[in-house]
Amino acid sequence: METNIVKIGTKIKQLREKSNLTQKQVADYLSIGQSLVSKFEKGERSINSDTLDQISNLFCCPVSALLSNMPPLNVPFKNSR
């Protein structure tokens, strides 16, 4: 059974890949290291609420979509901060 952290990480990875972004590009947008994005995606690190807000803004999806059991939305990423 997947934990919530793993589920959120999986959704982030799916959204990132659908948006054709690298982990480095997401990391730069979030002002964090690429290795931390990798750990988020693998479910090895939890994500604080501020970072979740930034991720939801990047992918133009509500935080609730990242936290719920709904499948990730197929939306374009936001091209500006």
Helices and strands as residue ranges (DSSP letters): H 4-18, H 23-30, H 34-42, H 49-58, H 63-67
